[in-house]
Amino acid sequence: MKVGDKIWRFDDNRRVYPKAPPGKLWPRGGPIYREHWYEVEITGETSRSWVVGKGYGECKVPKKGVHHGFAFTKQELDDACYVHEHAHKLGDEVRRLRDAATLRLVANAIGYEAK
């Protein structure tokens, strides 16, 4: 990455709603999660951070490690959207499991150890 490259920033206040179904005034459901993300340009750098934005919206993003609220690649953006869309659904499915063998497979897959 270098100054001038684009990354994605998450903004909880940026809301885009789906279109209302025919004959209805309001759309169904909440805002589209992916639309909370928008591209920003890297405007500078320090030894440890990228600087994005200008003026009031300027902030630093760590070059390495955890960078919550930012995605450096399209894959990171897709992964964040996948986790947001499916984590709670998978958790519900695991909670409903009544088959010990399947539950042990899930536990092994995520590295869970019963104590």
Secondary structure as UniProt FT lines:
FT   TURN            3..4
FT   STRAND          6..10
FT   TURN            12..13
FT   TURN            22..23
FT   HELIX           33..36
FT   STRAND          37..45
FT   STRAND          49..52
FT   HELIX           55..57
FT   STRAND          59..62
FT   TURN            68..69
FT   STRAND          70..71
FT   HELIX           74..96
FT   HELIX           100..110
//
